[in-house]
Structure formats: structure tokens, C-alpha cells
């Protein structure tokens, strides 16, 4: 390893920064969609409807029990065999949203179950429906409990987004691999820079999550 090898950075950095924008964009939309899916599934798993509970439980267990890369391959390479063709970025977004939804559902379910049942009973005694009680009484209280785990889920998804390089999504690791192949070397400076870019995103997020956890702990 020579010091001169690092002189390749000014050439590769613009590409990798453009890939970083793709990484952040897909991660953001995946977390947002995953939050919607997870909230719906989490509430469904608390439902007294047996069929709804069984279907959502199967979804959660299948997604959490299989590797994310396998899910990516299923979405991008297997679905075309039944006539469903998705562009790489859409395939990545769909896969990450579905994956995130399964984990978020468990966070939401645990957050709701952490609220005393008396809160729901009190709301119902005031004439609120189950949905109104959940929306105006239970969920606002559960939200403060689920914020730190949701922050950790965002960080994990951001790091896992590097797997999208296997389906040709133009994110950081995709460009890193292409540049290593094109240059015929320079793997250390290129991949080290990739790791540093991820670290620059995840470290501030981790600090925010830890600070939120400390504030919530003081509030308790």
C-alpha cells in the first residue's frame, strides 16, 4: 500500500457522493413506507381477528427469518419469472420497505403493549371507539417508547442498503465495486472511503438516538 494510491480519491469521490444520495433517498423512503406497513401490521397483530393475526404473523416471521439479500434476489430476479419486472431502485425500495415493515411492526406492537391497559379502558368508558382510543390515547403515549428502536431501525437499514449493489442500484458500494474493477486495484482507499461515508451518516444518527433514549429515561 502506497501513499500515492490515495490520490485516486479526488477522482472517485464525486461518484461515491452521488451514490450516497441514492443510498439516503432509498433508505428514507423505505423507512417511511416501512413505518406505515409496520404500524398497520403491528395493530393487526393485536387484533382479536384470528385470521388477521395469523396472516400478519406469517408475514413477520417469514421476513425476519430470511436474509435480506435473499429477499432482494426474490424481488429483482425471481419476480420477472411470473411477469413482474421492477427497475433496480424500485426493487430495492419495495424490498427494504417490506423488510423494515416486519421489524417496525414488532416495535409498534411492543410499544402499544407497554401502555397500561387502563388507558384504553378509560378512553372506551368516555365513549371513544377502539380506533379513536388507539389514535388519541394509546398511540401518542406509545410513540415515545418506540422512538429509540425506530431510530436504530433507520440506522440498520442505512447500513444494509449497501446490499442493493448486488442488484445494480447505483449506490455507494455499487460505485466502489465498479471503480475497483475499472482501476484494477486501489481497493483499500476506495472501500475505506465507502466505509467512512457510511460512518459519517450513522454516527450522528446514533448520537441522536442515544440522546433520545437518555431524555426518555429521565422523563420516566
C-alpha positions as CSV (number, residue, x, y, z in Angstrom):
1,X,0.0,0.0,0.0
2,X,1.5,3.3,-1.1
3,X,0.5,6.8,-0.1
4,X,0.1,7.7,-3.8
5,X,-2.8,5.2,-4.0
6,X,-4.9,7.6,-2.0
7,X,-4.5,10.2,-4.8
8,X,-7.3,8.4,-6.6
9,X,-9.8,9.8,-4.1
10,X,-10.5,13.1,-5.9
11,X,-11.5,11.1,-9.0
12,X,-13.8,8.6,-7.3
13,X,-15.3,10.9,-4.6
14,X,-17.9,12.7,-6.8
15,X,-19.2,9.3,-8.0
16,X,-19.4,7.9,-4.5
17,X,-21.1,11.1,-3.2
18,X,-23.8,10.7,-5.9
19,X,-24.2,7.1,-4.8
20,X,-24.6,8.3,-1.2
21,X,-27.5,10.5,-2.3
22,X,-29.2,7.4,-3.8
23,X,-28.5,5.5,-0.5
24,X,-30.0,8.1,1.7
25,X,-33.0,8.7,-0.6
26,X,-34.0,5.0,-0.8
27,X,-33.3,4.5,2.9
28,X,-35.6,7.5,3.8
29,X,-38.5,6.3,1.6
30,X,-38.0,2.7,2.8
31,X,-38.2,3.8,6.4
32,X,-41.3,5.9,5.8
33,X,-43.1,3.1,3.9
34,X,-41.9,0.6,6.4
35,X,-43.3,2.7,9.2
36,X,-46.7,2.7,7.5
37,X,-46.6,-1.0,6.9
38,X,-45.3,-1.8,10.4
39,X,-47.9,0.3,12.1
40,X,-50.7,-1.4,10.2
41,X,-49.2,-4.9,10.8
42,X,-48.4,-4.1,14.5
43,X,-52.1,-3.1,15.1
44,X,-53.3,-6.2,13.2
45,X,-51.2,-8.5,15.4
46,X,-53.1,-7.0,18.4
47,X,-56.4,-7.6,16.7
48,X,-58.9,-10.2,18.0
49,X,-59.5,-11.3,14.4
50,X,-57.8,-14.7,14.3
51,X,-57.2,-14.8,10.5
52,X,-55.7,-11.3,10.5
53,X,-53.4,-12.3,13.3
54,X,-52.3,-15.5,11.6
55,X,-51.6,-13.8,8.2
56,X,-49.6,-10.9,9.8
57,X,-47.7,-13.3,12.0
58,X,-46.7,-15.4,9.0
59,X,-45.5,-12.2,7.2
60,X,-43.4,-11.1,10.2
61,X,-41.8,-14.5,10.8
62,X,-41.0,-15.1,7.1
63,X,-39.4,-11.7,6.6
64,X,-37.5,-11.7,9.9
65,X,-36.4,-15.3,9.3
66,X,-34.9,-14.9,5.8
67,X,-31.8,-13.0,4.8
68,X,-32.3,-9.5,3.3
69,X,-30.2,-10.5,0.3
70,X,-32.4,-13.4,-0.5
71,X,-35.4,-11.0,-0.4
72,X,-33.6,-8.7,-2.8
73,X,-32.9,-11.6,-5.2
74,X,-36.6,-12.7,-5.0
75,X,-37.8,-9.2,-5.8
76,X,-35.4,-8.4,-8.6
77,X,-34.6,-11.8,-10.2
78,X,-37.4,-14.1,-9.3
79,X,-40.5,-11.9,-9.8
80,X,-39.7,-11.4,-13.5
81,X,-40.4,-15.2,-14.0
82,X,-44.0,-14.5,-13.1
83,X,-44.2,-11.4,-15.2
84,X,-43.4,-8.7,-12.6
85,X,-40.4,-6.6,-13.7
86,X,-39.1,-3.9,-11.4
87,X,-36.3,-1.4,-12.0
88,X,-33.4,-1.8,-9.6
89,X,-34.2,1.2,-7.5
90,X,-37.9,0.3,-7.2
91,X,-37.0,-3.3,-6.4
92,X,-34.6,-2.1,-3.7
93,X,-37.3,0.3,-2.2
94,X,-40.0,-2.4,-2.2
95,X,-37.7,-5.0,-0.6
96,X,-36.4,-2.7,2.1
97,X,-39.9,-1.3,2.8
98,X,-41.3,-4.8,3.3
99,X,-38.3,-5.9,5.4
100,X,-38.5,-2.8,7.5
101,X,-42.2,-3.2,8.0
102,X,-41.8,-6.5,9.6
103,X,-39.3,-5.2,12.2
104,X,-41.2,-2.0,12.8
105,X,-44.4,-4.0,13.4
106,X,-42.8,-5.7,16.4
107,X,-41.5,-2.3,17.7
108,X,-45.0,-0.8,17.4
109,X,-46.7,-3.9,19.0
110,X,-44.3,-3.8,21.9
111,X,-44.7,-0.1,22.3
112,X,-48.5,-0.4,22.4
113,X,-48.4,-3.3,24.8
114,X,-46.1,-1.3,27.2
115,X,-49.0,1.1,27.8
116,X,-51.2,0.2,30.7
117,X,-54.5,-1.4,29.7
118,X,-56.3,1.0,31.9
119,X,-55.6,3.8,29.4
120,X,-57.7,2.0,26.7
121,X,-60.4,1.1,29.2
122,X,-60.6,4.7,30.4
123,X,-60.9,6.0,26.8
124,X,-63.6,3.5,26.0
125,X,-65.5,4.4,29.1
126,X,-65.6,8.0,27.7
127,X,-67.4,6.8,24.7
128,X,-64.5,6.5,22.3
129,X,-64.4,3.7,19.7
130,X,-61.4,1.3,19.7
131,X,-59.9,3.2,16.8
132,X,-60.3,6.6,18.5
133,X,-58.9,5.3,21.7
134,X,-55.9,3.9,19.9
135,X,-55.4,7.1,17.9
136,X,-55.8,9.7,20.5
137,X,-54.8,8.0,23.8
138,X,-52.6,4.9,23.3
139,X,-50.5,5.6,20.2
140,X,-49.3,9.1,21.4
141,X,-48.1,7.5,24.6
142,X,-46.6,4.5,22.8
143,X,-44.8,6.8,20.4
144,X,-42.3,8.0,23.0
145,X,-41.4,4.4,23.8
146,X,-40.9,3.3,20.2
147,X,-38.8,6.3,19.0
148,X,-35.4,5.0,20.1
149,X,-36.0,1.5,18.5
150,X,-37.2,3.2,15.3
151,X,-34.0,5.3,15.2
152,X,-32.0,2.1,15.5
153,X,-34.0,0.5,12.7
154,X,-33.2,3.5,10.5
155,X,-29.5,3.1,11.2
156,X,-29.6,-0.6,10.4
157,X,-31.5,0.0,7.2
158,X,-29.0,2.6,6.2
159,X,-26.1,0.2,6.6
160,X,-27.9,-2.7,5.0
161,X,-28.6,-0.5,1.9
162,X,-25.1,-1.5,0.8
163,X,-26.6,-4.9,-0.2
164,X,-28.5,-3.1,-3.0
165,X,-25.3,-3.1,-5.0
166,X,-26.0,-6.7,-5.9
167,X,-29.0,-5.7,-8.0
168,X,-27.1,-2.8,-9.7
169,X,-28.7,0.0,-7.7
170,X,-26.2,3.0,-8.2
171,X,-25.4,3.5,-4.5
172,X,-22.1,3.8,-2.7
173,X,-21.0,0.2,-2.8
174,X,-22.0,-0.2,-6.4
175,X,-19.8,2.6,-7.5
176,X,-17.0,1.4,-5.2
177,X,-17.0,-2.0,-6.8
178,X,-17.1,-0.5,-10.3
179,X,-14.2,1.8,-9.5
180,X,-12.1,-1.0,-8.1
181,X,-12.7,-3.1,-11.2
182,X,-12.0,-0.2,-13.5
183,X,-8.8,0.9,-11.8
184,X,-7.5,-2.7,-11.4
185,X,-6.8,-2.1,-7.8
186,X,-7.0,0.7,-5.2
187,X,-9.4,-1.5,-3.2
188,X,-8.1,-0.2,0.2
189,X,-8.6,3.6,-0.4
190,X,-11.9,3.0,-2.3
191,X,-13.6,0.7,0.2
192,X,-12.2,2.6,3.2
193,X,-13.8,5.8,1.8
194,X,-17.1,3.9,1.3
195,X,-17.0,2.9,5.0
196,X,-16.1,6.4,6.1
197,X,-19.1,7.8,4.1
198,X,-21.5,5.4,5.9
199,X,-19.8,6.2,9.2
200,X,-20.4,10.0,8.6
201,X,-24.1,9.2,8.3
202,X,-24.6,6.6,11.1
203,X,-22.5,8.3,13.8
204,X,-24.7,11.4,14.1
205,X,-27.8,9.3,13.9
206,X,-26.5,7.0,16.7
207,X,-25.8,10.1,18.9
208,X,-29.3,11.4,18.3
209,X,-30.8,8.0,19.2
210,X,-28.7,7.7,22.4
211,X,-29.6,11.2,23.4
212,X,-33.3,10.5,22.9
213,X,-33.0,7.3,25.0
214,X,-31.4,9.3,27.8
215,X,-34.1,12.0,27.7
216,X,-36.8,9.4,27.8
217,X,-35.2,7.6,30.7
218,X,-35.0,10.9,32.7
219,X,-38.7,11.5,31.8
220,X,-39.6,8.2,33.3
